[in-house]
Amino acid sequence: MKYKTVAIVMIVAILSILIMNNAPFAGTGIQEESLSTYTSTRSIMDTTVTVTVLGPNEIKAHESIDKAFERIEYVDDLMDTYDNNSELSLLNRQGYITDTNPDLVYVVDRSRYYSEASQGAFDISILPLLDLWKSKFSPGGTYTAPAGDEINETLRLVNYSAIRIDNNNITLEENMMLTLGGIAKGYAVDLAVESLIEDKVEAGFVNAGGDGRYIGHKEGGIPWQVGLQNPEKSDDVVAVMDLEDMAVATSGNYERYFNETARVSHISDPRTGYPSHGLISATVIAGTAMDADAFATALFVLGEKDGMEMIEKLEGVECLIITEDREIIRSSGFSQYEKQE
């Protein structure tokens, strides 16, 4: 599934764990020296997924990690746009689906909240538009932007308010199609973290290609530290975030930053039909990975002014953006999560 690569993006948010040494969790009632860090990295959802936990028992730790990966694979199987066996693919082919998996119903329903909050900048019914642009810049295509009439005709199919949910039944209007590329990865991270919590893991994280959620803290109450890559220097960061029981996600197009010929962003505006411009990246901190994932996409589409207005209205959500003019702008509450030198 081309999560954010096809759906809305080239996620180049490169969020990397800066400190991941053996880090005991304080305050568990277990002797700190008995705790160790256990981690596993796998390729799922067209990205690299890392699950890390702190615990006293290696066997139990890896059992918890395996269960977390099972949750991510479950979401991938359910919500992969391009897997003919997924329920989402079935919905797109038929235009309806009955007795839908409750998780798919929840994610589709929740997406309407993100659409309303962003005034349509986030819209899971954008798939026909993305496919139109993809057809132009794929082998055999014209390698030129779609004509205005093509875009306008396709935009008639992009309308989140036309998605109908009745109990566990979902219905789309004719020729509409959905993609969950801007939300499914975040939801998968949340389910994986919930699995860890169910297993009594008190400290650890799940990071899926930059969408990360962090629980507990490290030795001595030290939060997990996550760096946001500097687009000018791959070995440098523009900010270091201290995260504890929070999530972070980034949407962006760093390729456009380096290469002036790479003007076609994979993150398109579902309201206009054209690629988004104005920002290089948008990083969002929120309570869940799904919230961070969706609002990062919406923020990137909205741009500096409208995007900041959206974030400032949301409780418990903060952001950092990098504009095409190389300016770094933070929301009013972002500094509370930023590591102080």
N, C-alpha and C positions, 0 to 999 in steps of 0.2 A: 504494500500500500504506500502510495507516495504522500505520506503525511507531510504537509507543509511544503513538500518539494513540488507536488503537483497541485495541491489544494490551495495553498495560498502562499506559496513559497520558498524558497531557498533559505532555509534558516541558517543564518550564519551567526547566530547568537552564539558565540562560543563561550559557554559557561563552564569553567573548569574548577575542580576542587583544588584549592590551593594547599590545604593542610589535611593530609589524610594518613598520618602516621598512626601507629598503634595508639589509640586514644581511649582510655578507660572512661566509663560514664560514672560520674560522681552522684551519690545520693540514692543508690539503688538498694542499699542494705547489704551489698556484696563487697568484699574487700576489693579495692580498686585494682590492686596488682593482679587479681585473678581474671580481669577482663581483657579481651583482645579484640582487634578489628578483623572482621571477615568480609571479603568482598568478592563479587563475581561480575564479569562483564560479558554480555552476549549481544548478538545482532538480531534485533526484532523491530518491526514496524519501520523498516528501511532506515534504521539509525542504530547507534550504539547505546545500549542500556546498561547502566551500572547499578547494582544493588549492594549496599554496604550496611552491616549491622555491627554493633558492639555487644559482646556477650561473654559469658564464662565458659561456654561449652561449644566446641567446634562443630560437632555433629548437629546439635540443635540449631546453631546459627545457620548452617548450610541448608538445613531443612526449611527454615524460615525464608531463606533467600530463594530456594526452589519454588516455594508456594507463591512468593511475590512475582516471580517470573511467569508462573502459570496464569496469574491474573492478567498480566500484560498480553500474553499470547491469546487469552480468551477474548480480550477487547479487539485485538488484531483480527482474529477469526470472525468476529461479529460485525466489525465496522470497516473492513477493508473495501474501498470503493471498487477495486479492480480484481477482487477475488469473486468469481462467479458463484461460489458457494456461500458467501456471506449474506446475512439478512439485509444489509444495506444494499448490496448489489441486486438482490431480488426485488427490493422496493423500487429501485431505479428502473429495472426492466419492466415490472408490472404496473408501476404507478400506484400501487397499494400493497399493503401487507397486513394480514390479520394474525391475531394471537402473537403479536410481536414480543420479542424478548424485552423484559422490563428495563434492562439497562439501555437498550437502544431507544426505547420510548423516552426514558429519562433524559438522555443526551440530546435527542432531537427537541424535546420540549424545553430543556434548559437553554438551548441555542436561541430560542425565540427571545429569552430574557436578554441575552447579549446583543441581539439585533436591536431590540428596543432601546437598550442603554446606550448604544452607539449610533443611534439614528440611521440604522441600516448599513453601517460600515462593516459589520460582521454579518454574513449571510451564508448559511450552509447550502442554499440553493444556487450557488454561484457556479456549479460544475459545468453547465453548458457554455458559459462564458470562458472558463478556463480551457475547456476543450477547443473552443474556437481559436483562441490565441495559440494554443499548442499546435494546432493543425497548420498554422501559418509558418511556424518556426521549427517544424520537424522535417525530416527528409521527404522530399516531394512537395513541400509547401512553397509558398511564394517568398518567404523570408521578408515579408513586408507586413505592416499592420493591417488588420482587417478593415474593410471599407466601413464607413459610417453606417450605411444601411444594414450591413451584416451585424454590426454591434447592436444597433437599435432593435433589430428583429430578435436577436438572442436575449437581450435584456428583458423582453417580455416574459421569459421563462424564469427570471431571477426575481423571486418574490417570497420572502420568508413567511409573510402573512397568509400565503395560500396553502401552507402546510397544515393539514387537518389531522388532529389527534382525537380519537374517540375511544376512551378506555385503552385497550392494547392494540388498537387498529390505527394505522397511519395511511393517509391518502394524499397523493400529489395531483396537481393539475396536469393535463396532458403535456407530455414531453419534458416536464420538469425532472431534474435529477439533483440528488444531494451529495455533498462531500463533507466528511467530518474531519478533514485534514487539519483544520484549525482548532480542533477541540478534543479529538479522540486520544491523542497522545497524552494530553494533560489528564484526561479521565483515567487512562490506563495507569498513569503514575499514582493517582489518588487511590485506585483500587489496590495497587501493590503496597502502598503505605498502610492502608487499612488492614491488609493481610499481616503486615509486620506487627501492627499494634495488637491485632487479635492474638498473635503469638507472643505477646508480652515483651516485644522488643521496645526498649525505652529510648534508644539512641541509634540513629542511622539515617540513611537517605536512599532515595531512588532518583536517578537522573537519566532521562531519555533524550539524548541529543540536545541538551540545553534546557529541557523542561524538567525542573527538579523540585522535589519536596523533601524537607529536612525535619527530622523529629529528634527531640532531645538535644543534648549538647555533648561536647567533648570534656576531657579532663578539666577539673577545676571550674566547671561552669562556662567553659569557652564555647561560643557558638560555632557552628559550621561556617567556614569562610568560602565564599564563592566569588570568583573574579570574572569581570566582563572584559573581553578582549578589546584592546585598542586596535581599531581598523588600520591604523598606520604602521603599527609595530606588533607583529604576531606574538612576540615574546613579552609584551607589556600589557597592562590592564589599565582601564580608565577608572575603574571603581572596584572596591572589594566590599562585598556585602556580608554582614554578620547575620546568619539566619538560624532561628530556633523555632520549630513548629510553624514554619512558613514555607511558601513555595515561590519559585521564580521562573519566568520564561522570557524569551527574547524572540522577536521577529525582525527580519532585516534583509538587506541586500548589500553585503559588503563588496560583492563583485562590481557593482556599479561605482563604488567608491574608488576602486583601483583602475577600472577600465571604462573610459568614456564611451566606448563603442557598445558596451553592455547596457543599453538604455532600457531594455524591456524587462521590467521587474516581473517576477513570478507572483507577486502579491498584487492582485488587481482590486480595483474599487468596484464593488457590486452595484453601486449607485450610478456610476458613469459608464462602466464597461472598459475603462482604460487603466493601464498600470498606475500604481500609486507612486507619487513623487514627493520629495520634500524631506524625507528622513532616510538615514542609513540604517538605523536600528532603533528598536523600541523595546525596553526591558521593563517588565511589570512584576512587582512583588505583591502577593495576595495570600489568603489563607489556604487556598487549594490550588493544585496545579492546573485544574481545568479553568478556573477563573483567570489565573495568570496567563495561560495559553490563549484563551479567547480574547482577553482584553489587550494582550500584546499585539495580536493581529489587528484588532480594531484600531488601536492607537497608531499603528504604522499606517493604516489606510487614512485615518482622519488627519494626520499631520500634527504639527506643533500646536497651533492655537486651539482647534476643536478637540484634539486629542487630550491636551492638558485640561481643558474644561470638563471633559468626560471623567477623567481620573479624579479630579478634585471633588467631584460630586459623589464618588463612590467611597463608602466607608471601608476602612481597612485595606485599601489598595493604593500603592504608590508606584512611581515610575521614574525612569531615566531614559532620555532620548538623545540621539546623536543626529543632528541635522546634516543636510548635504553641504552646508557651509562649515561643517566640522565644529559646530557649537554643541556643547554638552549642557543639557537642561534637565533639572531635577524637579519633581513635584514637591509640594510644600512639606511633606512628611518623609521624604526619602532618606534624609540624613539620619533618621533614627536607626536605620538598618546599615548605614555605611560605616565601615571600620575607620576608626580615628587613628591617625598616625601618632 
